[in-house]
Amino acid sequence: MNRVASQHFGEIELNHGRDHNIAAKHELGGQLLELDLNINAHDHFDEAAMHKVDYRLRFLPELVDEVRQMIADELEQEGTSPQEYLHFHCSALKDEQLQKVFGVEERGQLTNDVFLKALKLGHVGIFPGQPERYFVMDFTLGSHFTDEVLVVAADEDGVVDDEILWES
């Protein structure tokens, strides 16, 4: 059995010929993040591919900053997924959730900046066999509050797709 060591996922079996999902936890900016490495049975996954995953994860903070800026820009535009996500979750908000989720006391304090600060990257799916959707990042207000996420993808070179989706 051929294996390779990953700094994020531990020992990984190579060329195993079946679908495989390897989960790991990763600390990013003081928050615990879930990572899922998704290897399809037909993917050519070798030592170089594993090293590329580890290498690309070194640039995750910059990727997250870029996505946050995209979300901030879209909050200013009518009809975008981030703006609709914000409006939907704020319209159903109970007063006690203002402090718990957003850290503010009154609805008037719930600005786009406050929303962006509360929005956390909770999960990253990594798909080495899909170069156009290499990283799929799920941003959430917290599983204790909602099961809906804003989803953004980046390709294998770290180029972020310009479409932000709202999914449950």
N, C-alpha and C positions, 0 to 999 in steps of 0.2 A: 504494500500500500504506500503510495507516494504522498507525502505530507509537506506542508510549508508552514512556517511560523508567521503569524501576523501580529503586529503590535496592538491591534484593536480586537481581533477575533480569536486569538490563541492559535492552536494547531488546526490547520484546515486540510482536509483530504482533497487531493487533486484528481481531476478526470475520473470522477466516480460514476458517471453514466446514469445518474438519476437526479431529479429535482432536489435541491437542498436549500434550506433557509437556516442561516446561522445568526443568532441574536447576540447582541452585546450592549453594554451600557458604556456611555462616554460622557465625560464632564466637559461642558462648553459654557464658558462665561459664568461659572458658579451654578449652573443648572445641569441636572442629570438628563441625559438624552438617550433615547433608544435607537440603536442602529440595527438594521436587518440586512444581511448580505444574502441576496437571492440569486442562486445559481441554477440555471435550467439544465436539464439532462443533456441538451444538445449544445450548450455553450462550450467553447474552447476555453477552459479555465485552467491556467497553468501558474507556475511560480511568478512569472512576469506580471500576469493579470492580478495576482494577489498583492504584489508589491505596488502596482499602480493604484489599487484601492487604498492602501495605507498612505501612499504619497498624496493622493487627491484629498484624503481626509485632513491632511495638514493644512489645507487651504479652506476648510469648512468655515472658519470664522469670517473670512473675507466674503465668501459666498453668501453667508447669512446676512452680513451687512448690506450687500448689494440687493438682496431680496427685500429686506426691511425698507430700503429706500424706494424700491418699486411699489411696495404696499403703501408707503406714505404718499407717493405720487398719485396712486390710484384712489386713495381716500379723498382726494380733492376733485375727483371726476365723477359725474353722475353716471349711474348704471353699472359701475364696475363691481366685480365680486367682493373686493375688500370693503367698499362702501356699503353694499347690501348686507354683508356679514355683520358689520358694525351696527347698522340700523336695526337689523333683525334682533340681534342679541341685546341691544340696549332698550328696545321697545318692550321687551318682555322681562326686563330687569326688575327685581324686587329691591326695595331700599337696603335690606341687609346685605345684598350681593354687591352693592356699590363698593363698600369697604373691602369685602373679602376678595373680589375679583380684580377690582381696579384701584383700590387703595385711596378712594375719595369718599367724601361725606355726602355730597350733593350731586344731583344729575348735571347741573350746570358746570361742574368741574370735569365732566367726562369729555375731554377734548380728544382730537386725533392723536396727540402726543401721549396722552394717558392710555388710550387704547393700544397704541404701538408698544408702550412699555409693558402692558399686561399680556400682549400676544407673545407667546413663547414657542420656540421650535421644540416640538416634543418627540418627533420621530423622523428618521432618515432611512428610506429604503434605497439600497444600492443594488443596481442591476448591471453587472459587468457585461452581460450579453446584449444589452440594449444601449448602444452608444448615444442615441438621441435622448434617452431618458435614464441616464446613468445614475443620477441622484434624484430622488423624489422626496421632497421635504414637506412635512405636515406641521403647520403652525396652528396653535390652539390657545384658547383662553383658559384651558384646564379641563381635564376629564371630569372633575367634580362639578363643573358648570355646564359643559356641553360636549357632545360627541361629534360635533361638526368641526371641520378644519378648513383652513386655506391651504391649498396644495400648489407647490411650485416645483418645476423640474429643471434640471441642468444637464447638459450633455457631458460626455467624457472629458472634455477640455475645460469644464467649469463655466461654460457659457449658459446663462440662465435663459430659459424660454420666456417669451414676453407675455405668456398667458398665465394668469393666476386663477385657479378654480376653487369653488366652494363645494365641498363634498361632506357627506356624512359617513 
